[in-house]
Amino acid sequence: MIVGLLSITGIGIKLSNFILSLSGTAMLSLFLAMIVCIILGMGMRTTAAYKPPY
């Protein structure tokens, strides 16, 4: 459900653009992406997190 919401609404692209504009270095962008992945992954079951998109 979360993956579908991110792909249909385009929030995923906006979120990645926000992370890239906020960070100046590659390490900071990786750290911010890690935080976002942890937060978004908290509500997902294991099968939904590892299900291929096709």
Jmol script that loads the backbone (N, CA, C; Angstrom):
load data "model"
ATOM      1  N   MET A   1       0.817  -1.178   0.000  1.00  0.00           N
ATOM      2  CA  MET A   1       0.000   0.000   0.000  1.00  0.00           C
ATOM      3  C   MET A   1       0.875   1.262   0.000  1.00  0.00           C
ATOM      4  N   ILE A   2       1.923   1.243   0.792  1.00  0.00           N
ATOM      5  CA  ILE A   2       2.810   2.401   0.857  1.00  0.00           C
ATOM      6  C   ILE A   2       3.563   2.570  -0.457  1.00  0.00           C
ATOM      7  N   VAL A   3       4.017   1.466  -1.030  1.00  0.00           N
ATOM      8  CA  VAL A   3       4.755   1.533  -2.283  1.00  0.00           C
ATOM      9  C   VAL A   3       3.853   2.044  -3.395  1.00  0.00           C
ATOM     10  N   GLY A   4       2.619   1.572  -3.439  1.00  0.00           N
ATOM     11  CA  GLY A   4       1.661   2.049  -4.436  1.00  0.00           C
ATOM     12  C   GLY A   4       1.350   3.522  -4.271  1.00  0.00           C
ATOM     13  N   LEU A   5       1.205   3.966  -3.040  1.00  0.00           N
ATOM     14  CA  LEU A   5       0.938   5.375  -2.767  1.00  0.00           C
ATOM     15  C   LEU A   5       2.099   6.248  -3.230  1.00  0.00           C
ATOM     16  N   LEU A   6       3.317   5.809  -2.967  1.00  0.00           N
ATOM     17  CA  LEU A   6       4.478   6.588  -3.375  1.00  0.00           C
ATOM     18  C   LEU A   6       4.623   6.650  -4.887  1.00  0.00           C
ATOM     19  N   SER A   7       4.320   5.559  -5.568  1.00  0.00           N
ATOM     20  CA  SER A   7       4.497   5.553  -7.017  1.00  0.00           C
ATOM     21  C   SER A   7       3.357   6.260  -7.748  1.00  0.00           C
ATOM     22  N   ILE A   8       2.134   6.127  -7.270  1.00  0.00           N
ATOM     23  CA  ILE A   8       1.005   6.747  -7.964  1.00  0.00           C
ATOM     24  C   ILE A   8       0.993   8.262  -7.774  1.00  0.00           C
ATOM     25  N   THR A   9       1.244   8.735  -6.573  1.00  0.00           N
ATOM     26  CA  THR A   9       1.170  10.162  -6.306  1.00  0.00           C
ATOM     27  C   THR A   9       2.420  10.927  -6.711  1.00  0.00           C
ATOM     28  N   GLY A  10       3.539  10.242  -6.896  1.00  0.00           N
ATOM     29  CA  GLY A  10       4.779  10.916  -7.265  1.00  0.00           C
ATOM     30  C   GLY A  10       5.537  11.480  -6.080  1.00  0.00           C
ATOM     31  N   ILE A  11       5.131  11.104  -4.877  1.00  0.00           N
ATOM     32  CA  ILE A  11       5.813  11.601  -3.682  1.00  0.00           C
ATOM     33  C   ILE A  11       7.236  11.050  -3.613  1.00  0.00           C
ATOM     34  N   GLY A  12       7.464   9.877  -4.150  1.00  0.00           N
ATOM     35  CA  GLY A  12       8.809   9.294  -4.125  1.00  0.00           C
ATOM     36  C   GLY A  12       9.814  10.146  -4.876  1.00  0.00           C
ATOM     37  N   ILE A  13       9.418  10.655  -6.029  1.00  0.00           N
ATOM     38  CA  ILE A  13      10.314  11.511  -6.815  1.00  0.00           C
ATOM     39  C   ILE A  13      10.530  12.842  -6.098  1.00  0.00           C
ATOM     40  N   LYS A  14       9.457  13.396  -5.530  1.00  0.00           N
ATOM     41  CA  LYS A  14       9.585  14.655  -4.800  1.00  0.00           C
ATOM     42  C   LYS A  14      10.473  14.480  -3.569  1.00  0.00           C
ATOM     43  N   LEU A  15      10.329  13.333  -2.902  1.00  0.00           N
ATOM     44  CA  LEU A  15      11.134  13.061  -1.710  1.00  0.00           C
ATOM     45  C   LEU A  15      12.606  12.900  -2.067  1.00  0.00           C
ATOM     46  N   SER A  16      12.895  12.216  -3.165  1.00  0.00           N
ATOM     47  CA  SER A  16      14.294  12.057  -3.560  1.00  0.00           C
ATOM     48  C   SER A  16      14.891  13.383  -4.015  1.00  0.00           C
ATOM     49  N   ASN A  17      14.117  14.214  -4.703  1.00  0.00           N
ATOM     50  CA  ASN A  17      14.609  15.540  -5.081  1.00  0.00           C
ATOM     51  C   ASN A  17      14.862  16.399  -3.849  1.00  0.00           C
ATOM     52  N   PHE A  18      14.011  16.276  -2.841  1.00  0.00           N
ATOM     53  CA  PHE A  18      14.193  17.023  -1.603  1.00  0.00           C
ATOM     54  C   PHE A  18      15.464  16.590  -0.885  1.00  0.00           C
ATOM     55  N   ILE A  19      15.716  15.292  -0.836  1.00  0.00           N
ATOM     56  CA  ILE A  19      16.921  14.782  -0.182  1.00  0.00           C
ATOM     57  C   ILE A  19      18.169  15.271  -0.909  1.00  0.00           C
ATOM     58  N   LEU A  20      18.143  15.236  -2.246  1.00  0.00           N
ATOM     59  CA  LEU A  20      19.309  15.682  -3.000  1.00  0.00           C
ATOM     60  C   LEU A  20      19.538  17.181  -2.875  1.00  0.00           C
ATOM     61  N   SER A  21      18.457  17.954  -2.805  1.00  0.00           N
ATOM     62  CA  SER A  21      18.637  19.397  -2.665  1.00  0.00           C
ATOM     63  C   SER A  21      19.058  19.779  -1.245  1.00  0.00           C
ATOM     64  N   LEU A  22      18.642  18.994  -0.257  1.00  0.00           N
ATOM     65  CA  LEU A  22      18.971  19.285   1.133  1.00  0.00           C
ATOM     66  C   LEU A  22      20.425  18.953   1.459  1.00  0.00           C
ATOM     67  N   SER A  23      20.919  17.891   0.871  1.00  0.00           N
ATOM     68  CA  SER A  23      22.281  17.451   1.203  1.00  0.00           C
ATOM     69  C   SER A  23      23.271  18.018   0.199  1.00  0.00           C
ATOM     70  N   GLY A  24      24.458  18.245   0.675  1.00  0.00           N
ATOM     71  CA  GLY A  24      25.509  18.765  -0.187  1.00  0.00           C
ATOM     72  C   GLY A  24      26.501  17.691  -0.596  1.00  0.00           C
ATOM     73  N   THR A  25      26.615  16.652   0.203  1.00  0.00           N
ATOM     74  CA  THR A  25      27.582  15.596  -0.075  1.00  0.00           C
ATOM     75  C   THR A  25      26.863  14.268  -0.270  1.00  0.00           C
ATOM     76  N   ALA A  26      27.596  13.309  -0.798  1.00  0.00           N
ATOM     77  CA  ALA A  26      27.021  11.989  -1.040  1.00  0.00           C
ATOM     78  C   ALA A  26      26.743  11.262   0.275  1.00  0.00           C
ATOM     79  N   MET A  27      27.610  11.438   1.247  1.00  0.00           N
ATOM     80  CA  MET A  27      27.416  10.747   2.529  1.00  0.00           C
ATOM     81  C   MET A  27      26.177  11.255   3.250  1.00  0.00           C
ATOM     82  N   LEU A  28      25.928  12.543   3.198  1.00  0.00           N
ATOM     83  CA  LEU A  28      24.752  13.104   3.845  1.00  0.00           C
ATOM     84  C   LEU A  28      23.477  12.651   3.143  1.00  0.00           C
ATOM     85  N   SER A  29      23.512  12.572   1.815  1.00  0.00           N
ATOM     86  CA  SER A  29      22.331  12.104   1.096  1.00  0.00           C
ATOM     87  C   SER A  29      22.058  10.628   1.385  1.00  0.00           C
ATOM     88  N   LEU A  30      23.106   9.828   1.527  1.00  0.00           N
ATOM     89  CA  LEU A  30      22.921   8.421   1.882  1.00  0.00           C
ATOM     90  C   LEU A  30      22.340   8.279   3.285  1.00  0.00           C
ATOM     91  N   PHE A  31      22.801   9.115   4.201  1.00  0.00           N
ATOM     92  CA  PHE A  31      22.282   9.083   5.566  1.00  0.00           C
ATOM     93  C   PHE A  31      20.809   9.485   5.597  1.00  0.00           C
ATOM     94  N   LEU A  32      20.440  10.540   4.886  1.00  0.00           N
ATOM     95  CA  LEU A  32      19.043  10.970   4.839  1.00  0.00           C
ATOM     96  C   LEU A  32      18.155   9.914   4.180  1.00  0.00           C
ATOM     97  N   ALA A  33      18.662   9.272   3.126  1.00  0.00           N
ATOM     98  CA  ALA A  33      17.904   8.198   2.478  1.00  0.00           C
ATOM     99  C   ALA A  33      17.723   7.015   3.434  1.00  0.00           C
ATOM    100  N   MET A  34      18.731   6.737   4.251  1.00  0.00           N
ATOM    101  CA  MET A  34      18.625   5.666   5.239  1.00  0.00           C
ATOM    102  C   MET A  34      17.524   5.973   6.246  1.00  0.00           C
ATOM    103  N   ILE A  35      17.463   7.215   6.715  1.00  0.00           N
ATOM    104  CA  ILE A  35      16.438   7.611   7.684  1.00  0.00           C
ATOM    105  C   ILE A  35      15.046   7.481   7.076  1.00  0.00           C
ATOM    106  N   VAL A  36      14.890   7.928   5.830  1.00  0.00           N
ATOM    107  CA  VAL A  36      13.587   7.827   5.164  1.00  0.00           C
ATOM    108  C   VAL A  36      13.185   6.367   4.977  1.00  0.00           C
ATOM    109  N   CYS A  37      14.126   5.518   4.594  1.00  0.00           N
ATOM    110  CA  CYS A  37      13.820   4.096   4.404  1.00  0.00           C
ATOM    111  C   CYS A  37      13.421   3.428   5.714  1.00  0.00           C
ATOM    112  N   ILE A  38      14.067   3.797   6.790  1.00  0.00           N
ATOM    113  CA  ILE A  38      13.714   3.234   8.093  1.00  0.00           C
ATOM    114  C   ILE A  38      12.309   3.656   8.486  1.00  0.00           C
ATOM    115  N   ILE A  39      11.997   4.941   8.314  1.00  0.00           N
ATOM    116  CA  ILE A  39      10.674   5.435   8.702  1.00  0.00           C
ATOM    117  C   ILE A  39       9.579   4.814   7.837  1.00  0.00           C
ATOM    118  N   LEU A  40       9.784   4.757   6.524  1.00  0.00           N
ATOM    119  CA  LEU A  40       8.757   4.186   5.648  1.00  0.00           C
ATOM    120  C   LEU A  40       8.647   2.670   5.811  1.00  0.00           C
ATOM    121  N   GLY A  41       9.735   2.020   6.197  1.00  0.00           N
ATOM    122  CA  GLY A  41       9.718   0.573   6.342  1.00  0.00           C
ATOM    123  C   GLY A  41       9.153   0.081   7.657  1.00  0.00           C
ATOM    124  N   MET A  42       8.901   0.979   8.599  1.00  0.00           N
ATOM    125  CA  MET A  42       8.385   0.555   9.901  1.00  0.00           C
ATOM    126  C   MET A  42       6.998  -0.063   9.805  1.00  0.00           C
ATOM    127  N   GLY A  43       6.172   0.447   8.933  1.00  0.00           N
ATOM    128  CA  GLY A  43       4.798  -0.039   8.855  1.00  0.00           C
ATOM    129  C   GLY A  43       4.593  -1.158   7.860  1.00  0.00           C
ATOM    130  N   MET A  44       5.657  -1.625   7.219  1.00  0.00           N
ATOM    131  CA  MET A  44       5.512  -2.647   6.183  1.00  0.00           C
ATOM    132  C   MET A  44       5.827  -4.035   6.734  1.00  0.00           C
ATOM    133  N   ARG A  45       5.105  -4.991   6.217  1.00  0.00           N
ATOM    134  CA  ARG A  45       5.437  -6.381   6.546  1.00  0.00           C
ATOM    135  C   ARG A  45       6.636  -6.818   5.730  1.00  0.00           C
ATOM    136  N   THR A  46       7.254  -7.894   6.108  1.00  0.00           N
ATOM    137  CA  THR A  46       8.440  -8.372   5.411  1.00  0.00           C
ATOM    138  C   THR A  46       8.131  -8.764   3.977  1.00  0.00           C
ATOM    139  N   THR A  47       6.988  -9.407   3.749  1.00  0.00           N
ATOM    140  CA  THR A  47       6.644  -9.826   2.391  1.00  0.00           C
ATOM    141  C   THR A  47       6.405  -8.630   1.487  1.00  0.00           C
ATOM    142  N   ALA A  48       5.838  -7.558   1.992  1.00  0.00           N
ATOM    143  CA  ALA A  48       5.614  -6.364   1.175  1.00  0.00           C
ATOM    144  C   ALA A  48       6.909  -5.622   0.915  1.00  0.00           C
ATOM    145  N   ALA A  49       7.812  -5.657   1.855  1.00  0.00           N
ATOM    146  CA  ALA A  49       9.071  -4.935   1.683  1.00  0.00           C
ATOM    147  C   ALA A  49       9.971  -5.614   0.642  1.00  0.00           C
ATOM    148  N   TYR A  50       9.918  -6.918   0.531  1.00  0.00           N
ATOM    149  CA  TYR A  50      10.793  -7.629  -0.386  1.00  0.00           C
ATOM    150  C   TYR A  50      10.092  -8.158  -1.626  1.00  0.00           C
ATOM    151  N   LYS A  51       8.842  -7.778  -1.844  1.00  0.00           N
ATOM    152  CA  LYS A  51       8.112  -8.234  -3.026  1.00  0.00           C
ATOM    153  C   LYS A  51       8.602  -7.472  -4.245  1.00  0.00           C
ATOM    154  N   PRO A  52       8.940  -8.175  -5.329  1.00  0.00           N
ATOM    155  CA  PRO A  52       9.365  -7.458  -6.546  1.00  0.00           C
ATOM    156  C   PRO A  52       8.201  -6.671  -7.143  1.00  0.00           C
ATOM    157  N   PRO A  53       8.488  -5.552  -7.796  1.00  0.00           N
ATOM    158  CA  PRO A  53       7.411  -4.692  -8.288  1.00  0.00           C
ATOM    159  C   PRO A  53       6.675  -5.216  -9.508  1.00  0.00           C
ATOM    160  N   TYR A  54       7.080  -6.304 -10.111  1.00  0.00           N
ATOM    161  CA  TYR A  54       6.412  -6.810 -11.313  1.00  0.00           C
ATOM    162  C   TYR A  54       5.412  -7.882 -11.003  1.00  0.00           C
TER     163      TYR A  54
END
end "model"
wireframe off; spacefill off
backbone 0.3
color backbone group
